[in-house]
Amino acid sequence: MTFVPKTATPPIESVFIVGFLIHVGILYPGFMCYDAVNQILEAREGVFSDWHPPLMAIFWRFTDSIVPGPAGMLLPQLGLVWFGTYLVFHAFFKPYGAKVAAPMLCVLLFLPPVFGISGAILKDVLMWGALLTAFGLAGHIKSHINQSARFTLLLFSLTLLMSWLAILLRHNAFFATMPILGLAIHRLYPKTGLLGMIRTAVSGAAIAIAMFAATGVINDRLADRHTHPWVANAAFDIAGIIKRLDDKNQQQVLFAQLASALNSRGSVEPLLKAYTPMYWREIFRTKPPTLELPTHSMESQIHGFESLSDQQRQALHTLWFQSILAEPVLWLRHRLAVSKYVLGLVAEVNWSPVMMAKEFPIDLEPFYGKHPQATKLQEQIETGISRLIDYWFFQPWPYFFSAICIFFAVVFRPVAAKIEIICLISSAILHESSLILAAPSPDYRYSHYMVFCTLLSVLMLARPWMKSHHS
C-alpha cells in the first residue's frame, strides 16, 4: 500500500495577509484629494485646525517624517481595515466554516462600491477601520465562558478605545458606535429579554455620548486654529428654512440676521436663487456675494470661519436653534431634501464614489509638491470602476433600504446568533440616518461605512449556508 503524504494546509491567516498585501500593492502609495492635501499641509506645518480631525494630522506628521506623502497613512489605514476584518472573521465566521468564509470576506473588500475609495487618505476610511476593529473586538468578549477576567477587561477596553478613535476621526461616528458598544456590554454582562436589551442599548448610548463630549474637548485642545466648521451647517440649515418660508418679509428678516452673523450684507433674492440642498457652499457663491466666506477660508489651508468674532458666532448659534424651533417642519423638509441627494435618490450622481489618481487637486500642487503618477494598473482600475458609477449598486439608497429590511427580518424572525447582526446593521442605519441631520453634501464617502456594513450583514445571514458547504 502506498501512502501519499498530506500537503500542509496554509493557516487561514495567510488569506488575510495576502489580501492585505494585494490591496496595498494595487493602491500604493495612496491617493490625495482636497481634504487629504489640506491635512498633510497642516501636518507638515505643525499647526492644526479643527476643520478636519487634528488627531489625524498629528499622526500624519509622524508618519510623513518616516514615509513622506500618502503611503505613511495608507499602510496604517488599510492595516486597520484588514485587521478589523480578520477579527470579525475570527469572532463571527470561523465556527461556520473558515475555508468558505475567509475568501468571501476578502472578496467583500475588493467589491467596487467598497474598494473605490479605500485607497484615498480620508478620515472616513480610517473611521471605517476603527469601527470594524471595534466590532471585531467586541465579538471576542466571552465573559460567560472560560475567558480570564483580565483578558475580558482588556478586550472591552480596546473596544472602547477603537470606538473612541472613530469618534475622534468623525464626530457623527458616535451614532455608529452606540450599537457596537451595546454589543460589547451585552457580551460582558449577558442579558436576556427585552428589558435586558434595552438596558444594554442605553448603556452603550451613554458611553458613546460621553466619548462624544470628551472628543469636543480634546479636539479643542489639539487644534491651534479654530475654524468652527459647525458654522457651515448652521448657515446651510438657516438658508434652507429661508428658501421655504412663504412670506417675503420673513425671508428678508431672517436673511438679514444670518448675514449680520456672518459679517455680510445684501438682499435675500440672490440667496434664494443660489440655494440648493445639494451643497452648503452654493449659498456663498452668489455673484456679487451676499454671504461672504472669510478671506482664504477654503484655499491651500482651510481657515474656515475663524475670522468671525465670538459675538457673531454666538448670534449665529442662537439664530440656528431659534430658526429650527420656530420652523421645525421647514427645517425637516430641508434636511429630507439634502438626504435625497445623500442617498442618491435624485438624478445627480453622488460625489466621488471612486477616489483615485484623478481626484488630486492640481491647484494645490504648488503647496503640496508633485504628486505620484498613477500606475497603468491604477489607471485601468479607475477607468473601469468609473464606468460603473451610474449603476444602482453605486448609489447608497439600495443599501440603506436593504439595511432596514435586514434589521426587521432579523428582529422578528428566529436567526441564529442574531444579536451581532442586529448591532452591526443598527450601526449602519444610525450612521446613515445621522446624515439627515448633518450632511453638507452628497459625498459617497459619507455612506461608505453603511454600504460595507450592509454587505457584511448579508454575509452574516449566509453563515448557515457556509456551514453546510463546509461540512
C-alpha positions in Angstrom: 0.0 0.0 0.0 1.3 3.4 -0.9 0.8 6.3 1.5 0.6 9.7 0.0 1.7 12.3 2.5 -0.7 15.1 3.1 0.4 18.5 2.0 0.4 21.1 4.7 -2.6 23.4 4.6 -1.5 27.1 5.0 -3.0 28.8 8.0 -6.2 30.7 7.4 -4.5 33.9 8.5 -2.5 33.8 5.2 -5.7 34.6 3.3 -6.0 37.9 5.1 -2.2 38.6 4.9 -2.2 38.0 1.1 -5.4 40.0 0.7 -3.9 43.0 2.6 -0.7 42.8 0.5 -2.6 42.8 -2.7 -4.8 45.6 -1.6 -1.8 47.8 -0.6 0.1 46.7 -3.8 -2.7 47.8 -6.0 -3.3 51.2 -4.3 0.2 52.1 -3.2 1.2 54.9 -2.3 -2.4 56.0 -1.8 -4.4 58.9 -3.3 -4.8 62.5 -2.3 -7.9 64.7 -2.6 -8.6 68.2 -1.3 -9.2 67.1 2.3 -6.0 64.9 2.3 -3.8 67.7 0.9 -5.1 70.2 3.4 -4.4 67.7 6.2 -0.9 66.9 5.1 -0.1 70.6 4.8 -1.2 71.1 8.4 0.8 68.0 9.4 4.0 69.4 7.7 3.4 72.9 9.2 2.7 71.5 12.6 -0.2 73.9 13.0 -3.5 72.0 13.2 -7.1 73.2 12.6 -10.4 71.6 13.7 -11.9 71.6 10.1 -10.6 68.0 9.9 -9.7 65.8 12.9 -6.5 67.2 14.4 -5.5 63.8 15.7 -5.2 62.5 12.1 -3.0 65.4 11.1 -0.8 64.9 14.2 -0.4 61.2 13.4 0.3 62.0 9.7 3.0 64.4 10.9 4.7 61.5 12.5 4.3 59.1 9.5 5.3 61.7 7.0 8.7 62.1 8.7 9.2 58.3 8.1 7.4 57.7 4.8 6.7 61.0 3.1 3.4 61.5 1.4 0.2 59.3 1.3 2.0 56.0 1.8 2.6 56.7 5.5 -1.1 56.9 6.1 -2.2 54.2 3.5 -0.4 51.4 5.4 -2.0 52.0 8.8 -5.3 52.9 7.2 -5.6 49.6 5.3 -3.9 47.7 8.1 -6.7 48.7 10.4 -9.4 47.7 7.9 -7.8 44.3 7.3 -7.1 43.7 11.0 -10.7 44.5 11.8 -11.9 42.2 9.0 -9.8 39.4 10.4 -11.1 40.0 13.9 -14.7 39.9 12.6 -13.9 36.6 10.8 -12.4 35.0 13.9 -15.3 36.2 16.1 -18.3 35.7 13.9 -17.5 33.5 10.9 -14.8 30.9 11.8 -17.2 28.5 13.6 -19.3 28.4 10.4 -16.6 27.3 8.0 -13.3 29.1 7.8 -12.4 27.9 4.3 -15.6 29.4 2.8 -15.9 32.5 5.0 -12.4 33.8 4.8 -12.2 34.2 1.0 -15.7 35.7 0.9 -14.8 38.3 3.5 -11.7 39.2 1.5 -13.6 39.4 -1.8 -16.0 41.8 0.0 -13.2 44.4 0.4 -12.5 44.3 -3.3 -16.0 44.9 -4.5 -16.1 48.2 -6.5 -18.6 50.0 -4.1 -16.2 49.2 -1.2 -12.9 49.3 -3.0 -13.4 52.5 -4.9 -12.4 54.9 -2.1 -10.3 52.6 0.1 -7.0 53.9 -1.3 -7.9 57.6 -0.6 -6.4 59.1 2.5 -9.6 60.0 4.3 -10.9 60.2 7.8 -13.9 58.3 6.5 -11.7 55.3 5.7 -9.9 55.5 9.0 -13.2 55.7 10.8 -14.4 52.6 8.9 -11.3 50.7 10.0 -11.7 51.8 13.6 -15.4 50.8 13.8 -14.7 47.5 12.1 -12.0 46.7 14.6 -14.2 47.7 17.5 -16.9 45.4 16.2 -14.4 42.5 15.9 -13.0 43.1 19.3 -16.5 43.2 20.9 -17.2 39.8 19.3 -14.2 38.3 21.1 -15.6 39.2 24.6 -16.8 36.0 26.1 -17.2 36.6 29.8 -19.8 33.8 30.1 -17.3 31.0 29.2 -13.7 30.2 30.1 -12.1 33.6 29.5 -9.9 35.2 32.1 -11.4 38.3 33.7 -8.2 40.2 32.8 -8.4 39.3 29.1 -12.1 40.1 29.0 -11.4 43.5 30.5 -8.6 44.1 28.0 -10.9 43.3 25.1 -13.6 45.6 26.4 -11.1 48.4 27.0 -9.8 48.0 23.4 -13.3 48.1 22.1 -13.9 51.4 23.9 -10.6 52.8 22.6 -11.3 51.9 19.0 -14.8 53.3 19.2 -13.5 56.5 20.7 -10.9 56.7 17.9 -13.7 56.5 15.3 -15.5 59.5 17.0 -12.2 61.4 17.2 -11.9 60.9 13.4 -15.6 61.8 12.6 -18.0 63.3 15.1 -21.1 61.6 13.7 -19.4 58.2 14.2 -20.8 58.3 17.7 -24.1 57.2 16.2 -22.4 54.2 14.7 -20.6 53.3 17.9 -23.7 53.0 20.1 -24.8 49.5 18.9 -21.2 48.3 18.9 -20.7 49.4 22.5 -24.0 47.8 23.3 -22.8 44.5 21.8 -19.6 44.8 23.9 -21.7 45.4 27.1 -24.0 42.5 26.2 -21.1 40.1 25.8 -19.6 41.4 29.0 -22.8 41.2 31.0 -25.2 38.9 29.1 -28.8 40.0 29.4 -31.9 38.2 28.2 -35.3 39.6 27.5 -36.5 42.9 26.2 -35.7 44.8 29.4 -32.1 43.5 29.4 -31.6 44.5 25.8 -32.9 48.0 26.5 -30.5 48.4 29.4 -27.6 47.3 27.2 -28.6 49.7 24.4 -29.0 52.6 26.9 -25.6 51.9 28.4 -23.9 51.8 25.0 -25.5 55.1 24.1 -24.4 56.7 27.4 -20.8 55.7 26.8 -20.9 57.0 23.2 -22.3 60.3 24.3 -19.6 60.6 27.0 -17.0 59.9 24.3 -18.6 62.5 22.0 -18.4 65.1 24.7 -14.8 64.3 25.5 -13.9 64.4 21.8 -15.1 68.0 21.6 -12.8 69.0 24.5 -9.8 67.1 23.1 -10.2 68.4 19.6 -10.5 71.9 21.0 -7.2 71.4 22.9 -5.4 69.8 19.9 -6.4 72.5 17.4 -4.2 75.5 17.0 -6.7 77.1 14.6 -10.4 77.0 15.5 -12.3 77.1 12.2 -15.8 76.4 13.7 -17.0 74.0 10.9 -20.4 74.0 12.6 -21.0 77.4 11.1 -21.3 75.9 7.6 -24.1 73.6 8.8 -25.8 76.4 10.6 -25.8 78.7 7.6 -27.0 75.8 5.4 -29.9 75.0 7.7 -31.0 78.6 8.0 -30.8 79.1 4.2 -32.9 76.0 3.7 -35.6 77.5 6.1 -35.4 80.9 4.4 -36.0 79.2 1.0 -39.1 77.5 2.2 -40.7 80.5 4.0 -43.8 81.7 2.2 -43.7 85.3 3.5 -41.1 87.5 1.7 -40.8 89.8 4.6 -40.0 86.9 6.9 -37.4 85.7 4.4 -35.7 89.1 4.3 -35.7 89.5 8.1 -34.2 86.0 8.7 -31.7 86.6 5.9 -30.6 89.9 7.5 -29.9 88.2 10.8 -27.9 85.4 9.0 -25.9 87.9 7.0 -25.2 90.0 10.1 -23.9 87.0 12.0 -21.6 86.2 9.0 -20.3 89.7 8.6 -22.1 90.0 5.3 -25.0 92.1 3.8 -27.3 92.3 0.9 -30.7 91.1 -0.3 -32.3 87.7 0.1 -33.0 87.3 -3.6 -29.5 86.0 -4.7 -29.6 83.5 -1.8 -33.0 82.2 -3.0 -31.6 81.6 -6.4 -28.3 80.1 -5.2 -29.7 77.7 -2.6 -29.7 74.0 -3.4 -30.0 71.2 -0.9 -27.1 69.5 -2.7 -24.3 71.6 -1.3 -23.8 74.1 1.6 -21.3 76.2 -0.2 -23.6 77.2 -3.0 -25.2 79.9 -0.8 -21.8 81.6 -0.6 -21.3 81.5 -4.4 -23.7 84.3 -5.4 -22.2 87.0 -7.7 -21.9 89.5 -6.3 -21.7 87.6 -3.0 -24.3 88.4 -0.4 -23.0 85.8 2.0 -19.2 86.0 2.0 -16.8 83.4 3.2 -13.9 84.8 5.2 -10.7 85.5 3.1 -8.6 82.4 2.5 -11.3 80.3 4.1 -11.1 77.4 1.6 -7.8 77.8 -0.1 -4.5 76.0 0.3 -5.1 75.6 4.0 -8.5 75.9 5.5 -9.2 78.7 7.8 -12.9 78.2 7.8 -14.8 80.7 9.9 -12.1 81.6 12.4 -12.3 85.3 11.4 -15.8 85.6 12.9 -16.0 87.3 16.3 -17.2 85.5 19.4 -20.3 87.7 19.3 -21.1 86.9 15.7 -20.7 83.1 16.3 -22.9 83.3 19.4 -25.5 85.2 17.4 -25.4 82.6 14.7 -25.6 79.7 17.1 -28.7 81.3 18.8 -30.3 82.1 15.4 -29.7 78.5 14.2 -31.6 76.9 17.1 -34.3 79.5 17.2 -34.9 79.1 13.5 -35.2 75.3 13.8 -37.5 75.6 16.9 -39.7 78.2 15.1 -39.9 76.3 11.8 -39.3 72.6 12.5 -41.3 71.4 9.6 -39.4 73.7 7.1 -36.1 72.6 8.6 -37.1 68.9 8.3 -38.1 69.5 4.7 -34.7 71.0 4.1 -32.9 68.1 5.7 -35.0 65.5 3.8 -34.2 67.3 0.6 -30.5 67.0 1.5 -30.9 63.3 2.3 -32.3 62.6 -1.1 -29.0 63.7 -2.6 -27.0 61.8 0.0 -28.9 58.6 -0.7 -28.7 59.1 -4.5 -32.5 59.4 -4.9 -32.1 62.3 -7.4 -30.7 62.3 -10.9 -27.3 63.7 -9.9 -24.6 61.1 -9.1 -23.1 61.0 -5.6 -19.8 62.8 -5.4 -16.6 60.8 -5.7 -17.7 57.2 -5.5 -14.2 56.4 -6.9 -11.3 58.4 -5.4 -8.1 57.6 -7.0 -5.5 59.5 -9.1 -7.9 61.8 -10.9 -9.0 63.3 -7.6 -5.7 65.1 -6.9 -6.3 68.9 -6.7 -3.8 70.2 -9.2 -4.3 73.8 -7.9 -2.8 72.7 -4.6 0.3 71.2 -6.1 2.4 74.3 -5.6 1.8 73.9 -1.9 2.0 70.1 -1.6 4.6 69.2 -4.2 4.5 66.8 -7.1 2.0 64.0 -6.6 3.0 60.4 -7.6 1.9 59.3 -11.1 -0.7 56.6 -11.2 0.5 53.2 -12.4 -1.1 51.7 -15.5 -3.0 49.2 -13.4 -4.4 52.0 -11.2 -5.5 53.9 -14.3 -7.2 50.9 -15.7 -8.9 50.1 -12.4 -10.0 53.7 -12.0 -11.4 53.8 -15.6 -13.1 50.5 -15.2 -14.8 51.3 -11.9 -15.7 54.8 -13.0 -17.8 53.3 -15.8 -20.0 51.7 -13.2 -20.8 54.6 -11.0 -24.2 55.3 -12.7 -25.5 51.9 -11.8 -27.7 51.3 -8.8 -25.1 49.4 -6.8 -23.1 52.7 -6.6 -26.0 54.5 -5.1 -26.4 54.4 -1.3 -30.2 54.0 -1.3 -30.4 50.3 -2.1 -28.1 49.5 0.8 -29.9 51.8 3.2 -33.3 50.3 2.5 -31.8 46.8 2.4 -30.3 47.5 5.9 -33.7 48.5 7.2 -35.2 45.3 5.8 -32.4 43.1 7.3 -33.0 44.8 10.7 -36.7 43.9 10.8 -36.1 40.5 9.3 -33.6 39.6 12.0 -35.6 41.1 14.9 -38.8 39.4 14.1 -37.5 36.1 12.8 -35.5 33.4 14.6 -32.0 33.8 13.2 -29.0 32.1 14.9 -26.7 34.5 16.8 -28.8 37.4 15.6 -27.6 39.9 18.3 -24.4 40.7 16.4 -26.3 41.2 13.1 -28.8 43.5 14.9 -25.9 45.5 16.3 -24.0 45.7 13.0 -27.0 46.7 10.9 -28.1 49.2 13.6 -24.7 50.8 13.5 -25.0 51.2 9.7 -28.6 52.6 9.9 -27.8 55.0 12.7 -24.7 56.3 10.9 -26.5 56.9 7.7 -29.5 58.4 9.5 -27.2 60.9 11.1 -26.6 62.3 7.6 -30.2 63.6 7.6 -29.1 65.9 10.5 -25.7 66.8 9.4 -24.6 66.0 5.8 -23.4 69.1 4.0 -23.2 67.5 0.5 -23.8 64.1 -1.3 -20.4 62.7 -0.9 -20.4 58.9 -1.4 -17.7 58.5 1.3 -20.2 59.6 3.9 -22.3 56.4 3.1 -19.4 54.1 2.5 -19.5 52.6 6.0 -23.2 51.9 5.7 -22.6 50.2 2.3 -19.9 48.0 3.7 -21.9 47.0 6.8 -25.0 46.1 4.8 -22.9 43.8 2.6 -21.2 42.3 5.7 -24.6 41.7 7.3 -25.7 39.8 4.2 -22.6 37.6 4.6 -23.5 37.1 8.3 -27.0 36.0 7.3 -25.4 33.5 4.9 -23.4 31.8 7.6 -25.7 28.7 7.9 -25.1 28.2 4.1 -21.4 28.5 4.7 -21.6 25.9 7.4 -23.5 23.4 5.2 -20.9 23.8 2.4 -18.0 23.5 4.8 -19.4 20.2 6.2 
